[in-house]
Amino acid sequence: DLPMLNPIDSRGCFDPEVVLVGGQFVKDADTVLVEELRDRELLFEASTIVHSYPHCWRCSSPLLYVAIDSWFAATSKLKDELLANNDQIRWHPPEVGEKRFGEWLRGNIDWALSRDRYWGTPLPVWICDSDPSCVTWIGSLEELEEKAGPLGEDFDPHRPFIDSIKWDCEECSGTMHRSPEVIDVWFDSGAMPYAQWHYPFNHVDEFEDHFPADFICEGLDQTRGWFYSMLAISTMLGRGPSFKNCLVNDLVLDAQGQKMSKSKGNTVNPWDAVDDHGADAVRWYFITSSNPWLPKRYDPESVREAARKFFDTLFNTYRFFSLYASVESWVPSDKDPKPEDRPLLDRWLLAKVDSVVGEVSDELNSYQLTKAYRILGDFVVEDLSNWYVRRSRSRFWNSDDAEDQRAAFRTLYDALRSVSLLAAPCVPFA
């Protein structure tokens, strides 16, 4: 193997022992190096080229790529297990699991687990300053106290505070110091199923009852992020997949179909959208406009139209029912005619309700949210409002036939109640 050479320090300067440019910032050294090559007649050409260049996403400073030592998790050794566990997950849509995520797993390389940061979850490994082969991995705070003594009530386990924890090496006369790296934040995210229960130290039964998760949902960009870290950690632990279903959603775009960006000035504050339209209206629009895994255009006019068509129709139907039920002092009771004894129109609506309950439930169980709520929306607008209520209006204020009136009230009540229950997962505030 070739040795790893890195003559640049953490400040971006050449090491002092480097000839000609020792101690200089690497970009400042360009002129010196070019002149040296010219003096030695080794320079072919020196020019400036305009090209894209990486910058820090926080402060926009130009970045330097340097080779550094890192800690890795040997996930490449578990490629077959990762692929087998992925086959057990129901992906929505399936092509994300089969292609995008599956191809990522088939090309799997070892996970670069460490990061160089000032603050974060520490890599729990201590190394002897006299003999680097003396390495100790710590698996709990209790184990750390056994090595280093009491940690104290105000102990903060994050870096940099934990870096002060040291102890005498058990193999030689050296001192054990923590390796300064922190853990990749995606490891924290992937450890969520265990960390939320403080497993395996506490709540073992609760953890076992909830693992693996029935369902997770995140954006398409999490293919190499949360989706992978959750599967990789559970696979390394020999626990199989940590989730049974994964619903993948795409990006929200502006009304013209452009990606939202602060620099473009086309972002939408979600709280402004909720204030303008209501949380339920925004949620209903996004779910019914297209499948979650397709890009969404956020268009305020389209939100208003979707809300008007469904919510206005539903609320007007409820207000009609509530008004006349109050006037006639009707409340559901055993006095109401049984379904089989009601008029044909009532029995037709109850049959439609039963059919819609089955269809919507089947689609929701299959994570086909868009199909489910389009079915419900069509039922409310067409069957419930345009057909049943329009053809039954006079029955609600015609007290000459009390039996027929009670049948109408009870049928509309049952239908509205079923609609409320079916809609609740999507529009809980309505």
C-alpha positions as CSV (number, residue, x, y, z in Angstrom):
1,D,0.0,0.0,0.0
2,L,1.2,3.5,-0.8
3,P,1.7,5.7,2.3
4,M,-0.7,8.6,2.8
5,L,1.0,11.9,2.4
6,N,-0.6,15.1,3.7
7,P,1.8,18.1,4.1
8,I,-1.0,20.5,5.0
9,D,-2.1,21.2,8.6
10,S,-5.6,22.0,9.9
11,R,-5.2,25.7,9.1
12,G,-4.6,25.0,5.4
13,C,-0.9,25.8,5.7
14,F,2.1,23.7,4.6
15,D,4.0,21.9,7.3
16,P,7.1,23.9,8.4
17,E,9.5,21.3,7.0
18,V,8.2,21.6,3.4
19,V,10.9,23.2,1.3
20,L,10.2,26.7,-0.1
21,V,6.6,27.1,1.2
22,G,6.8,25.7,4.7
23,G,4.3,27.6,7.0
24,Q,2.5,29.3,4.0
25,F,-1.2,29.1,3.3
26,V,-1.5,26.7,0.3
27,K,-3.1,29.3,-2.1
28,D,-0.5,31.9,-1.2
29,A,2.2,29.4,-2.1
30,D,1.0,29.1,-5.7
31,T,3.1,32.0,-6.9
32,V,6.3,30.7,-5.2
33,L,5.8,27.2,-6.6
34,V,5.1,28.4,-10.1
35,E,8.2,30.6,-10.1
36,E,10.3,27.7,-8.8
37,L,9.1,25.5,-11.7
38,R,9.8,28.3,-14.1
39,D,13.4,28.8,-12.8
40,R,14.0,25.1,-13.2
41,E,12.6,25.2,-16.7
42,L,9.9,22.6,-15.7
43,L,6.9,24.9,-16.2
44,F,4.8,24.1,-19.3
45,E,2.1,26.8,-18.7
46,A,0.7,28.9,-15.9
47,S,-2.8,30.4,-16.3
48,T,-6.0,31.1,-14.5
49,I,-9.1,28.9,-15.2
50,V,-12.6,29.9,-14.1
51,H,-14.5,26.8,-12.8
52,S,-16.9,25.7,-10.1
53,Y,-15.3,25.3,-6.6
54,P,-16.5,23.9,-3.3
55,H,-17.4,26.4,-0.5
56,C,-18.5,26.1,3.1
57,W,-22.3,26.0,3.2
58,R,-22.2,28.1,6.4
59,C,-19.7,30.9,5.8
60,S,-19.0,30.5,2.0
61,S,-15.3,30.2,2.6
62,P,-13.4,28.2,-0.2
63,L,-12.6,24.7,0.9
64,L,-9.5,22.5,0.6
65,Y,-9.7,18.7,0.1
66,V,-7.1,17.0,2.2
67,A,-6.4,13.3,3.1
68,I,-7.0,12.6,6.8
69,D,-7.2,9.5,9.0
70,S,-10.8,8.4,9.7
71,W,-12.6,5.6,11.6
72,F,-14.8,3.3,9.4
73,A,-17.6,0.9,10.0
74,A,-16.9,-2.2,7.9
75,T,-20.3,-2.2,6.2
76,S,-18.9,-3.6,3.0
77,K,-18.6,-6.9,4.7
78,L,-22.4,-6.9,5.3
79,K,-23.5,-6.2,1.7
80,D,-25.4,-9.4,1.3
81,E,-27.2,-8.9,4.7
82,L,-28.0,-5.3,3.8
83,L,-29.6,-6.4,0.5
84,A,-31.5,-9.2,2.1
85,N,-32.9,-6.9,4.8
86,N,-33.8,-4.3,2.2
87,D,-35.9,-7.0,0.4
88,Q,-38.0,-7.3,3.5
89,I,-39.0,-3.6,3.4
90,R,-42.1,-2.4,1.5
91,W,-41.0,0.7,-0.4
92,H,-43.5,3.3,-1.7
93,P,-42.8,3.6,-4.5
94,P,-41.2,0.2,-5.0
95,E,-38.6,1.5,-7.5
96,V,-36.9,3.5,-4.8
97,G,-36.1,0.4,-2.9
98,E,-35.3,-1.7,-5.9
99,K,-33.2,0.8,-7.9
100,R,-32.1,4.0,-6.1
101,F,-31.6,2.4,-2.7
102,G,-30.8,-1.1,-3.9
103,E,-28.1,0.2,-6.3
104,W,-26.6,2.2,-3.4
105,L,-26.4,-1.0,-1.3
106,R,-25.0,-3.0,-4.2
107,G,-22.2,-0.5,-4.5
108,N,-21.8,-0.3,-0.7
109,I,-18.4,0.9,0.7
110,D,-17.3,1.1,4.3
111,W,-19.1,3.9,6.3
112,A,-16.7,6.8,7.2
113,L,-18.0,7.1,10.8
114,S,-15.8,9.8,12.2
115,R,-15.9,13.6,11.8
116,D,-13.6,16.4,12.9
117,R,-16.0,18.8,14.8
118,Y,-15.7,20.9,17.9
119,W,-19.0,19.7,19.4
120,G,-20.9,16.5,18.9
121,T,-21.5,12.9,20.0
122,P,-18.0,11.6,20.8
123,L,-16.4,8.6,19.2
124,P,-16.2,6.4,22.4
125,V,-12.6,5.2,21.9
126,W,-9.6,5.9,24.1
127,I,-6.0,5.4,22.9
128,C,-2.8,5.2,25.0
129,D,-0.5,8.1,24.4
130,S,2.5,5.8,24.9
131,D,1.4,2.8,22.9
132,P,-1.2,3.5,20.2
133,S,-1.9,-0.3,20.0
134,C,-3.6,0.0,23.4
135,V,-7.2,0.9,22.4
136,T,-10.4,0.7,24.6
137,W,-13.9,1.1,23.3
138,I,-16.5,2.2,25.9
139,G,-20.0,0.9,25.6
140,S,-21.8,2.8,28.4
141,L,-21.4,5.6,31.0
142,E,-21.2,2.9,33.7
143,E,-18.3,1.3,31.9
144,L,-16.6,4.8,31.6
145,E,-17.0,5.3,35.3
146,E,-15.3,2.0,36.0
147,K,-12.3,3.2,34.0
148,A,-12.1,6.9,34.9
149,G,-14.0,7.2,38.2
150,P,-17.2,9.1,39.1
151,L,-18.3,11.4,36.3
152,G,-20.3,13.8,38.5
153,E,-23.9,15.1,38.3
154,D,-23.2,17.8,35.8
155,F,-21.2,15.5,33.4
156,D,-21.8,16.4,29.8
157,P,-21.0,13.4,27.5
158,H,-20.5,15.5,24.4
159,R,-17.3,16.7,22.9
160,P,-15.4,18.8,24.0
161,F,-16.3,18.2,27.6
162,I,-15.7,14.5,27.6
163,D,-12.2,15.0,26.2
164,S,-11.0,15.8,29.8
165,I,-11.8,12.2,30.8
166,K,-8.5,10.2,31.1
167,W,-7.1,7.2,33.0
168,D,-3.9,5.3,33.4
169,C,-3.3,2.7,30.7
170,E,-3.7,-0.9,32.1
171,E,-1.0,-2.2,29.7
172,C,1.8,0.3,30.2
173,S,2.7,3.5,32.0
174,G,0.9,5.7,29.5
175,T,-2.4,7.6,29.8
176,M,-5.6,6.8,27.9
177,H,-6.9,9.8,25.9
178,R,-10.1,9.9,23.9
179,S,-9.6,10.0,20.1
180,P,-10.7,13.6,19.3
181,E,-13.3,12.7,16.5
182,V,-17.0,12.9,16.8
183,I,-19.5,10.4,15.3
184,D,-21.2,11.1,12.0
185,V,-24.6,12.7,12.9
186,W,-26.3,10.2,10.6
187,F,-25.2,7.5,13.1
188,D,-27.2,9.4,15.7
189,S,-30.2,9.5,13.4
190,G,-29.9,5.8,12.5
191,A,-29.7,4.9,16.2
192,M,-33.1,6.5,16.9
193,P,-35.0,3.3,17.3
194,Y,-32.8,2.3,20.2
195,A,-32.0,5.7,21.7
196,Q,-35.6,6.7,22.1
197,W,-36.0,3.9,24.6
198,H,-32.4,4.1,26.0
199,Y,-32.1,0.5,24.8
200,P,-30.5,-1.9,25.8
201,F,-30.1,-0.3,29.3
202,N,-33.8,0.4,29.9
203,H,-37.3,-0.3,28.5
204,V,-36.3,-3.5,26.9
205,D,-39.9,-4.8,26.6
206,E,-41.1,-1.4,25.2
207,F,-38.4,-1.5,22.6
208,E,-39.2,-5.1,21.6
209,D,-42.9,-4.2,21.3
210,H,-42.1,-1.3,18.9
211,F,-39.3,-2.8,16.8
212,P,-39.2,-2.8,13.8
213,A,-41.2,0.4,13.1
214,D,-44.4,-0.1,11.0
215,F,-43.7,2.9,9.0
216,I,-41.3,5.8,8.3
217,C,-41.5,8.7,5.9
218,E,-38.9,11.1,4.6
219,G,-37.6,12.8,1.5
220,L,-36.0,11.1,-1.5
221,D,-32.6,12.7,-0.4
222,Q,-32.5,10.4,2.6
223,T,-31.6,7.4,0.4
224,R,-28.0,7.8,1.5
225,G,-28.9,9.4,4.8
226,W,-31.5,8.3,7.3
227,F,-32.8,5.3,5.3
228,Y,-29.3,3.9,5.0
229,S,-28.1,4.7,8.5
230,M,-31.2,3.0,10.1
231,L,-30.8,-0.1,7.9
232,A,-27.0,-0.3,8.4
233,I,-27.1,0.0,12.2
234,S,-29.9,-2.6,12.6
235,T,-28.0,-4.9,10.2
236,M,-24.8,-4.5,12.1
237,L,-26.7,-5.4,15.2
238,G,-28.2,-8.5,13.6
239,R,-31.7,-7.2,14.1
240,G,-32.9,-7.2,10.4
241,P,-34.5,-4.1,9.0
242,S,-35.6,-1.4,11.6
243,F,-38.7,-0.4,9.6
244,K,-41.3,-2.4,7.7
245,N,-42.6,0.3,5.3
246,C,-41.0,3.4,3.9
247,L,-43.0,6.2,2.2
248,V,-40.7,8.4,0.2
249,N,-41.8,12.0,-0.6
250,D,-40.3,14.3,-3.1
251,L,-39.6,18.1,-3.0
252,V,-42.1,20.9,-2.8
253,L,-41.6,23.3,-5.7
254,D,-42.9,26.8,-6.4
255,A,-46.0,27.5,-8.5
256,Q,-43.9,27.5,-11.7
257,G,-42.3,24.1,-10.9
258,Q,-38.9,25.6,-9.8
259,K,-37.0,24.3,-6.8
260,M,-37.5,26.6,-3.9
261,S,-34.3,28.5,-2.9
262,K,-33.6,31.5,-0.6
263,S,-31.3,32.9,-3.3
264,K,-34.1,32.8,-5.8
265,G,-36.6,34.4,-3.3
266,N,-39.2,31.8,-4.1
267,T,-39.5,30.1,-0.8
268,V,-42.8,29.8,1.1
269,N,-42.9,30.0,4.9
270,P,-45.1,27.0,5.9
271,W,-46.6,28.9,8.8
272,D,-47.8,31.6,6.4
273,A,-49.4,28.9,4.3
274,V,-51.1,27.5,7.4
275,D,-52.3,31.0,8.5
276,D,-53.6,31.7,5.0
277,H,-55.4,28.4,4.3
278,G,-55.4,26.3,7.4
279,A,-53.3,23.2,8.2
280,D,-56.0,20.8,7.0
281,A,-56.4,22.5,3.6
282,V,-52.7,22.5,2.9
283,R,-52.4,18.9,3.9
284,W,-55.4,17.9,1.8
285,Y,-54.1,19.7,-1.2
286,F,-50.7,18.0,-1.0
287,I,-52.1,14.5,-0.5
288,T,-54.8,14.6,-3.1
289,S,-52.9,16.6,-5.8
290,S,-50.4,13.7,-6.6
291,N,-48.7,10.8,-5.0
292,P,-46.3,11.7,-2.2
293,W,-43.2,10.5,-4.1
294,L,-43.8,13.0,-6.9
295,P,-42.7,16.6,-6.9
296,K,-45.4,19.1,-5.7
297,R,-46.0,22.6,-6.9
298,Y,-47.2,24.9,-4.1
299,D,-49.8,27.2,-5.7
300,P,-52.0,29.1,-3.3
301,E,-54.8,29.2,-5.8
302,S,-54.8,25.4,-6.2
303,V,-54.9,25.1,-2.4
304,R,-57.9,27.3,-2.3
305,E,-59.6,25.4,-5.0
306,A,-59.0,22.0,-3.4
307,A,-60.2,23.3,-0.1
308,R,-63.3,24.8,-1.6
309,K,-64.3,21.7,-3.4
310,F,-63.9,19.3,-0.5
311,F,-64.2,21.3,2.8
312,D,-66.9,23.8,1.7
313,T,-69.0,20.9,0.4
314,L,-68.5,18.9,3.6
315,F,-69.1,21.8,6.0
316,N,-72.2,22.9,4.1
317,T,-73.6,19.4,4.3
318,Y,-72.8,19.3,8.0
319,R,-74.4,22.7,8.6
320,F,-77.5,21.6,6.8
321,F,-77.7,18.5,9.0
322,S,-76.9,20.3,12.2
323,L,-79.5,23.1,11.5
324,Y,-82.4,20.8,10.9
325,A,-81.4,18.2,13.6
326,S,-81.5,21.1,16.1
327,V,-84.8,22.4,14.8
328,E,-86.4,19.0,15.0
329,S,-84.6,18.1,18.2
330,W,-83.2,14.9,16.6
331,V,-80.5,12.9,18.3
332,P,-79.4,9.4,17.4
333,S,-81.3,6.7,19.3
334,D,-82.7,3.2,19.2
335,K,-85.9,4.7,17.9
336,D,-84.3,5.3,14.5
337,P,-85.3,2.8,11.8
338,K,-82.9,0.0,11.2
339,P,-81.0,0.2,7.9
340,E,-83.0,-2.6,6.3
341,D,-86.2,-0.7,7.1
342,R,-85.2,2.6,5.6
343,P,-86.2,3.9,2.1
344,L,-84.2,2.8,-1.0
345,L,-82.2,6.1,-1.2
346,D,-81.0,5.7,2.4
347,R,-80.0,2.1,1.8
348,W,-78.2,3.2,-1.4
349,L,-76.2,5.8,0.6
350,L,-75.3,3.3,3.4
351,A,-74.1,0.8,0.8
352,K,-71.9,3.5,-0.8
353,V,-70.6,4.4,2.6
354,D,-69.7,0.8,3.3
355,S,-68.0,0.5,-0.1
356,V,-66.0,3.7,0.4
357,V,-64.9,2.6,3.9
358,G,-63.6,-0.6,2.4
359,E,-61.8,1.1,-0.5
360,V,-60.3,3.9,1.5
361,S,-59.1,1.5,4.2
362,D,-57.5,-0.8,1.6
363,E,-55.7,2.1,0.0
364,L,-54.5,3.5,3.3
365,N,-53.2,0.0,4.3
366,S,-51.3,-0.1,1.1
367,Y,-49.9,3.5,1.7
368,Q,-51.8,4.7,-1.4
369,L,-52.8,8.0,0.3
370,T,-53.6,9.9,-2.9
371,K,-56.0,7.3,-4.2
372,A,-57.6,6.9,-0.8
373,Y,-58.5,10.5,-0.3
374,R,-59.5,11.1,-3.9
375,I,-62.1,8.3,-3.4
376,L,-63.3,10.0,-0.2
377,G,-63.4,13.4,-1.8
378,D,-65.4,12.2,-4.8
379,F,-67.9,10.5,-2.4
380,V,-68.5,13.7,-0.4
381,V,-69.0,15.9,-3.4
382,E,-70.9,13.6,-5.8
383,D,-72.7,10.9,-3.8
384,L,-73.3,12.6,-0.4
385,S,-73.9,16.2,-1.5
386,N,-75.0,16.2,-5.1
387,W,-77.1,13.0,-4.9
388,Y,-78.3,12.2,-1.4
389,V,-78.8,15.6,0.2
390,R,-80.3,17.2,-2.9
391,R,-82.8,14.4,-3.3
392,S,-83.6,14.2,0.4
393,R,-83.9,17.9,1.5
394,S,-87.6,17.9,2.0
395,R,-87.5,14.8,4.3
396,F,-85.5,16.8,6.9
397,W,-88.3,19.3,7.5
398,N,-91.3,17.2,6.7
399,S,-92.6,16.2,10.1
400,D,-95.7,14.5,8.6
401,D,-93.8,11.3,8.3
402,A,-91.7,11.0,11.5
403,E,-90.4,7.6,10.6
404,D,-89.0,8.8,7.2
405,Q,-87.6,11.9,8.8
406,R,-85.7,9.9,11.5
407,A,-84.4,7.5,8.8
408,A,-83.0,10.5,6.8
409,F,-81.4,12.1,9.9
410,R,-79.8,8.8,11.0
411,T,-78.6,8.0,7.5
412,L,-76.9,11.4,7.0
413,Y,-75.5,11.2,10.6
414,D,-74.0,7.8,9.9
415,A,-72.5,9.0,6.6
416,L,-71.0,12.1,8.1
417,R,-69.5,10.2,11.0
418,S,-67.9,7.7,8.7
419,V,-66.5,10.5,6.6
420,S,-65.0,12.2,9.7
421,L,-63.3,9.0,10.8
422,L,-61.9,8.3,7.3
423,A,-60.7,11.8,6.9
424,A,-59.1,12.2,10.3
425,P,-55.6,10.8,9.5
426,C,-55.4,13.4,6.7
427,V,-57.3,16.4,8.1
428,P,-57.3,15.9,11.9
429,F,-58.4,19.5,12.7
430,A,-61.5,19.6,10.5
